[in-house]
């Protein structure tokens, strides 16, 4: 919850006060730990799942060791790091953020289940979904997720980012305009980070709306790119 409030305030230009800075630096350390240790074996094996109730037996259950010792980063956490103020960026914080980016952009991470899976609380005999993992796939959240990655010069250099950006270019018209699939430009009710609420208030009865919004989105992404990436 603190991450959600933090990135919202940072995007609005709110300068973080001392308690907020304290949270941001501590949470960066929390997210950094699993990336530093390159933990990609996160799912419980059959022996660990043997005591689960039958209704949970086939679900992707996270290892108790992982749940005890690490924090699996949310997409919200990347939004915090994307909006770190310059005053808090130095060689140490940049290195930690880049290490987290390397971790989540690794193919092994991207092969995790979307939302990670379920944490098993033995004492309560209950599972709950972890949720909102930073996956970057060709689904309705694609444009928003690429725009997020574009805030990081380090991410721009990754094979995954380059591949997704090249994919968007397949929707370009010779005149320089773009026409993305309508599902990439959601304006229905739903979570923003899921790709909803992406409309620009264009009249969607006008056939040109999708071209206008598509072109705006790609130009916004390109405006964030390092000149060497363009």
VOFI-337880 format. One line per 2 residues: number of its first residue (from 1); their letters; for each residue x, y, z of N, C-alpha, C. Coordinates in steps of 0.02 Angstrom, whole numbers, plus 50000, padded with zeros to 5 digits. Layout:
<setis>
NUM	a	X/Y/Z/X/Y/Z/X/Y/Z | ... .
</setis>
This chain:
<setis>
1	xx	50041/49940/50000/50000/50000/50000/50043/50063/50000 | 50097/50062/50038/50141/50120/50040/50172/50133/49971 .
3	xx	50189/50079/49935/50218/50088/49868/50169/50123/49822 | 50105/50104/49827/50054/50134/49783/50048/50209/49798 .
5	xx	50044/50227/49861/50041/50298/49879/50105/50334/49857 | 50162/50301/49867/50226/50334/49852/50232/50351/49778 .
7	xx	50219/50302/49734/50229/50317/49663/50176/50365/49638 | 50117/50364/49667/50067/50412/49646/50087/50483/49664 .
9	xx	50113/50492/49724/50135/50558/49746/50196/50581/49706 | 50242/50535/49694/50302/50553/49656/50285/50575/49585 .
11	xx	50239/50540/49554/50220/50558/49485/50185/50626/49483 | 50154/50644/49537/50121/50710/49540/50172/50766/49555 .
13	xx	50234/50747/49567/50285/50797/49580/50294/50813/49654 | 50264/50772/49697/50270/50783/49770/50341/50768/49792 .
15	xx	50376/50816/49822/50443/50802/49847/50440/50761/49911 | 50471/50703/49913/50464/50659/49972/50495/50691/50034 .
17	xx	50456/50689/50088/50482/50713/50152/50526/50658/50183 | 50551/50671/50242/50599/50624/50272/50570/50554/50284 .
19	xx	50508/50548/50312/50480/50481/50322/50471/50444/50256 | 50449/50480/50204/50440/50448/50138/50506/50426/50109 .
21	xx	50557/50467/50115/50624/50449/50091/50649/50387/50128 | 50637/50385/50193/50657/50328/50233/50624/50264/50207 .
23	xx	50559/50268/50194/50524/50210/50167/50552/50189/50100 | 50563/50237/50055/50586/50221/49987/50654/50187/49989 .
25	xx	50700/50211/50030/50766/50181/50033/50764/50112/50066 | 50723/50104/50118/50717/50039/50150/50684/49988/50103 .
27	xx	50633/50012/50066/50598/49965/50022/50642/49947/49962 | 50683/49992/49941/50732/49976/49888/50777/49919/49912 .
29	xx	50801/49923/49973/50842/49870/50001/50803/49804/50005 | 50740/49808/50024/50698/49749/50029/50690/49714/49961 .
31	xx	50676/49753/49910/50667/49725/49842/50734/49702/49813 | 50787/49735/49832/50853/49720/49804/50878/49651/49826 .
33	xx	50859/49629/49884/50888/49569/49913/50878/49508/49868 | 50818/49497/49843/50805/49438/49802/50839/49444/49734 .
35	xx	50845/49507/49709/50879/49518/49645/50954/49506/49653 | 50982/49530/49708/51053/49520/49723/51070/49446/49726 .
37	xx	51026/49408/49758/51039/49336/49767/51015/49294/49707 | 50984/49326/49658/50962/49293/49595/50921/49230/49610 .
39	xx	50869/49240/49649/50826/49184/49669/50772/49173/49615 | 50780/49119/49577/50731/49102/49526/50694/49037/49541 .
41	xx	50715/49003/49592/50681/48941/49614/50633/48960/49670 | 50572/48980/49652/50527/49009/49702/50467/48965/49718 .
43	xx	50458/48909/49682/50398/48870/49692/50411/48807/49733 | 50365/48792/49778/50371/48735/49822/50368/48669/49782 .
45	xx	50407/48620/49805/50406/48555/49772/50350/48511/49801 | 50345/48451/49777/50291/48406/49799/50294/48391/49873 .
47	xx	50354/48383/49900/50360/48367/49971/50334/48424/50014 | 50351/48485/49995/50329/48543/50035/50254/48553/50029 .
49	xx	50226/48533/49972/50154/48542/49961/50112/48484/49988 | 50146/48432/50014/50110/48372/50035/50059/48385/50089 .
51	xx	50070/48435/50131/50025/48449/50187/49969/48498/50169 | 49968/48520/50107/49916/48568/50086/49848/48535/50082 .
53	xx	49795/48572/50096/49728/48546/50082/49721/48527/50009 | 49679/48480/49994/49673/48455/49925/49656/48509/49875 .
55	xx	49615/48558/49897/49594/48610/49849/49651/48655/49827 | 49708/48653/49863/49765/48694/49844/49821/48653/49811 .
57	xx	49811/48589/49806/49865/48544/49785/49894/48560/49716 | 49853/48583/49670/49876/48595/49602/49895/48668/49588 .
59	xx	49892/48709/49639/49906/48780/49628/49981/48795/49635 | 50005/48848/49602/50076/48866/49608/50090/48898/49676 .
61	xx	50117/48858/49722/50129/48880/49790/50202/48903/49797 | 50210/48961/49827/50277/48988/49837/50312/48954/49896 .
63	xx	50377/48945/49889/50416/48913/49941/50412/48952/50007 | 50409/48915/50061/50410/48946/50127/50476/48985/50138 .
65	xx	50530/48957/50113/50595/48990/50120/50595/49058/50085 | 50565/49060/50026/50562/49123/49989/50519/49173/50026 .
67	xx	50461/49150/50049/50415/49195/50085/50446/49222/50150 | 50488/49181/50182/50518/49201/50245/50575/49251/50236 .
69	xx	50614/49242/50182/50676/49280/50176/50676/49334/50123 | 50626/49336/50080/50628/49383/50024/50561/49417/50013 .
71	xx	50566/49472/49974/50507/49507/49949/50507/49501/49873 | 50453/49473/49846/50445/49470/49773/50417/49537/49750 .
73	xx	50453/49573/49709/50433/49642/49692/50367/49646/49654 | 50328/49696/49670/50267/49712/49634/50282/49759/49577 .
75	xx	50235/49764/49530/50240/49815/49478/50240/49884/49510 | 50204/49891/49566/50203/49956/49601/50273/49977/49624 .
77	xx	50314/49929/49643/50381/49945/49665/50422/49975/49608 | 50413/49948/49547/50450/49976/49490/50428/50047/49476 .
79	xx	50364/50062/49487/50341/50131/49478/50374/50178/49529 | 50385/50154/49589/50421/50194/49638/50492/50209/49613 .
81	xx	50526/50156/49589/50596/50165/49567/50600/50207/49504 | 50549/50203/49461/50548/50243/49400/50541/50317/49416 .
83	xx	50515/50333/49474/50502/50403/49492/50546/50426/49550 | 50600/50390/49563/50647/50412/49615/50672/50483/49597 .
85	xx	50668/50530/49643/50693/50597/49629/50769/50596/49621 | 50794/50643/49581/50866/50646/49569/50906/50653/49634 .
87	xx	50875/50686/49683/50911/50696/49746/50925/50631/49784 | 50889/50577/49766/50898/50514/49799/50936/50463/49756 .
89	xx	50954/50484/49696/50991/50440/49652/51065/50452/49659 | 51101/50399/49673/51173/50402/49676/51200/50335/49651 .
91	xx	51264/50324/49654/51292/50262/49627/51263/50201/49660 | 51250/50205/49725/51224/50147/49762/51151/50133/49743 .
93	xx	51108/50184/49746/51037/50172/49731/51028/50153/49658 | 51067/50184/49613/51062/50166/49542/51081/50093/49531 .
95	xx	51134/50071/49564/51157/50002/49557/51103/49953/49582 | 51071/49969/49638/51019/49925/49664/50959/49922/49618 .
97	xx	50939/49980/49591/50882/49981/49545/50899/49942/49482 | 50958/49950/49456/50978/49913/49395/50981/49838/49408 .
99	xx	51002/49818/49467/51004/49747/49484/50934/49718/49487 | 50886/49757/49514/50816/49735/49515/50789/49729/49445 .
101	xx	50806/49777/49402/50783/49774/49332/50811/49713/49297 | 50875/49698/49307/50905/49638/49277/50868/49575/49301 .
103	xx	50849/49575/49363/50814/49517/49391/50746/49507/49359 | 50705/49560/49357/50637/49552/49332/50634/49545/49256 .
105	xx	50685/49569/49220/50685/49564/49147/50717/49499/49124 | 50746/49462/49169/50775/49397/49152/50721/49349/49128 .
107	xx	50733/49311/49075/50683/49263/49051/50658/49215/49104 | 50700/49198/49152/50679/49153/49206/50625/49185/49248 .
109	xx	50632/49250/49261/50580/49286/49298/50517/49292/49257 | 50524/49310/49195/50466/49320/49152/50427/49255/49141 .
111	xx	50459/49199/49155/50425/49134/49151/50388/49116/49215 | 50395/49156/49268/50354/49146/49327/50280/49155/49308 .
113	xx	50237/49126/49349/50166/49137/49340/50149/49210/49348 | 50105/49236/49306/50082/49304/49314/50049/49310/49383 .
115	xx	50072/49358/49423/50048/49363/49492/50085/49317/49539 | 50136/49283/49515/50180/49238/49553/50146/49172/49572 .
117	xx	50091/49176/49607/50060/49116/49633/50031/49130/49702 | 50037/49080/49747/50004/49084/49812/50053/49073/49869 .
119	xx	50046/49115/49920/50084/49106/49981/50043/49064/50030 | 50074/49013/50056/50040/48966/50102/50057/48983/50174 .
121	xx	50007/49004/50212/50016/49020/50283/49997/48959/50324 | 50048/48923/50346/50036/48860/50380/49993/48868/50442 .
123	xx	50008/48920/50482/49972/48929/50545/49897/48938/50534 | 49879/48971/50480/49809/48984/50466/49779/48933/50418 .
125	xx	49822/48890/50391/49801/48842/50340/49762/48878/50284 | 49795/48930/50258/49762/48972/50209/49813/48996/50157 .
127	xx	49792/49001/50095/49833/49027/50041/49805/49094/50018 | 49849/49139/50000/49827/49202/49970/49871/49218/49910 .
129	xx	49842/49251/49861/49879/49269/49801/49928/49325/49815 | 49989/49319/49787/50039/49372/49796/50021/49431/49753 .
131	xx	50018/49422/49687/49988/49472/49644/50033/49527/49616 | 50010/49556/49559/50039/49614/49526/50114/49608/49514 .
133	xx	50133/49553/49484/50203/49543/49467/50222/49586/49406 | 50285/49608/49401/50306/49648/49344/50321/49606/49283 .
135	xx	50269/49582/49250/50276/49545/49188/50266/49592/49129 | 50300/49577/49074/50297/49620/49015/50280/49576/48955 .
137	xx	50215/49570/48942/50191/49526/48890/50143/49565/48844 | 50127/49534/48788/50084/49567/48738/50011/49558/48757 .
139	xx	49991/49594/48810/49922/49592/48834/49898/49664/48842 | 49838/49675/48867/49812/49745/48871/49854/49794/48911 .
141	xx	49899/49770/48953/49941/49816/48991/50006/49834/48954 | 50014/49810/48893/50079/49815/48859/50104/49887/48853 .
143	xx	50063/49933/48828/50085/50001/48816/50107/50034/48881 | 50068/50023/48933/50084/50053/48998/50149/50024/49026 .
145	xx	50158/49959/49018/50218/49927/49045/50281/49948/49006 | 50275/49956/48940/50332/49978/48901/50350/50050/48920 .
147	xx	50299/50091/48930/50311/50160/48951/50346/50161/49019 | 50327/50116/49064/50361/50111/49129/50434/50095/49120 .
149	xx	50450/50044/49080/50519/50024/49069/50560/50080/49037 | 50527/50119/48995/50562/50173/48960/50590/50226/49007 .
151	xx	50566/50227/49069/50592/50275/49118/50663/50255/49142 | 50683/50193/49128/50748/50169/49150/50795/50161/49090 .
153	xx	50848/50199/49089/50896/50191/49034/50924/50120/49034 | 50934/50091/49093/50961/50023/49097/50912/49973/49065 .
155	xx	50848/49983/49076/50798/49937/49046/50794/49945/48971 | 50805/50006/48947/50803/50018/48875/50855/49977/48837 .
157	xx	50908/49959/48872/50962/49921/48841/50949/49846/48842 | 50895/49824/48873/50881/49753/48880/50852/49724/48816 .
159	xx	50863/49660/48807/50836/49625/48748/50760/49625/48748 | 50730/49618/48808/50657/49615/48812/50626/49682/48791 .
161	xx	50654/49737/48815/50626/49803/48797/50633/49814/48722 | 50691/49799/48694/50701/49809/48623/50654/49766/48581 .
163	xx	50641/49706/48604/50595/49661/48568/50524/49689/48570 | 50502/49713/48628/50434/49740/48634/50426/49805/48595 .
165	xx	50478/49846/48595/50475/49908/48557/50472/49893/48482 | 50510/49844/48460/50508/49824/48390/50439/49797/48371 .
167	xx	50408/49762/48419/50340/49737/48407/50291/49794/48396 | 50297/49847/48435/50253/49905/48425/50263/49936/48357 .
169	xx	50323/49934/48331/50337/49964/48266/50302/49926/48209 | 50281/49865/48222/50244/49828/48170/50176/49858/48157 .
171	xx	50153/49902/48201/50088/49934/48193/50094/50004/48163 | 50154/50022/48138/50164/50088/48109/50138/50091/48038 .
173	xx	50111/50149/48020/50091/50163/47951/50149/50199/47917 | 50153/50195/47851/50207/50230/47815/50208/50305/47829 .
175	xx	50150/50334/47844/50147/50406/47857/50174/50426/47925 | 50191/50376/47966/50219/50391/48032/50168/50386/48088 .
177	xx	50106/50369/48071/50055/50359/48123/50052/50285/48142 | 50016/50270/48197/50013/50202/48223/49941/50181/48233 .
179	xx	49930/50117/48231/49863/50089/48241/49869/50024/48280 | 49865/50030/48347/49871/49972/48391/49804/49936/48397 .
181	xx	49805/49873/48417/49742/49838/48431/49703/49875/48485 | 49637/49876/48477/49595/49915/48523/49603/49893/48595 .
183	xx	49618/49829/48607/49625/49805/48676/49686/49834/48711 | 49732/49865/48674/49790/49898/48705/49773/49968/48730 .
185	xx	49712/49991/48716/49692/50059/48733/49627/50058/48771 | 49628/50024/48828/49568/50015/48869/49542/50082/48896 .
187	xx	49477/50089/48896/49446/50146/48930/49386/50121/48970 | 49390/50058/48992/49337/50029/49032/49359/50028/49105 .
189	xx	49314/50009/49149/49329/50007/49220/49379/49953/49236 | 49428/49969/49275/49479/49920/49294/49540/49954/49322 .
191	xx	49589/49915/49344/49650/49943/49374/49694/49976/49322 | 49718/50035/49338/49762/50073/49292/49822/50031/49272 .
193	xx	49855/49999/49320/49916/49962/49304/49902/49900/49263 | 49838/49882/49255/49819/49828/49211/49806/49851/49140 .
195	xx	49816/49916/49128/49806/49942/49061/49739/49974/49050 | 49701/49985/49104/49635/50016/49097/49641/50092/49106 .
197	xx	49590/50128/49085/49590/50200/49091/49643/50232/49047 | 49655/50204/48989/49708/50228/48945/49684/50279/48894 .
199	xx	49619/50295/48894/49592/50339/48843/49613/50411/48851 | 49608/50448/48796/49625/50520/48796/49562/50562/48786 .
201	xx	49504/50533/48801/49440/50567/48794/49421/50580/48721 | 49452/50543/48676/49431/50548/48606/49362/50516/48597 .
203	xx	49324/50542/48550/49259/50513/48534/49270/50446/48499 | 49252/50393/48532/49266/50327/48505/49216/50306/48451 .
205	xx	49170/50349/48436/49127/50338/48378/49161/50363/48314 | 49213/50403/48325/49253/50428/48268/49305/50375/48251 .
207	xx	49304/50348/48190/49351/50295/48172/49425/50313/48182 | 49439/50378/48185/49509/50400/48191/49535/50396/48263 .
209	xx	49492/50382/48312/49513/50385/48382/49572/50339/48396 | 49570/50279/48368/49621/50230/48385/49689/50250/48356 .
211	xx	49687/50282/48298/49749/50306/48268/49779/50364/48309 | 49735/50408/48331/49758/50465/48371/49789/50441/48437 .
213	xx	49754/50397/48472/49779/50375/48537/49840/50330/48529 | 49841/50288/48478/49900/50245/48466/49962/50287/48454 .
215	xx	49955/50337/48411/50012/50380/48394/50036/50419/48455 | 49989/50443/48495/50008/50479/48556/50048/50434/48602 .
217	xx	50025/50372/48611/50058/50326/48658/50130/50310/48637 | 50139/50298/48572/50207/50280/48551/50253/50342/48554 .
219	xx	50225/50400/48540/50266/50461/48545/50286/50475/48617 | 50240/50460/48664/50256/50469/48735/50312/50422/48755 .
221	xx	50310/50360/48732/50363/50312/48747/50429/50335/48718 | 50427/50356/48655/50489/50376/48621/50519/50439/48652 .
223	xx	50477/50481/48681/50503/50542/48712/50545/50526/48773 | 50538/50467/48801/50576/50447/48860/50641/50411/48843 .
225	xx	50650/50393/48780/50707/50352/48761/50771/50392/48759 | 50825/50358/48778/50891/50386/48771/50906/50391/48696 .
227	xx	50938/50446/48673/50952/50453/48601/50984/50393/48569 | 51025/50357/48607/51059/50299/48579/51011/50241/48566 .
229	xx	50952/50242/48600/50903/50188/48593/50857/50201/48534 | 50844/50264/48518/50796/50282/48466/50818/50258/48397 .
</setis>
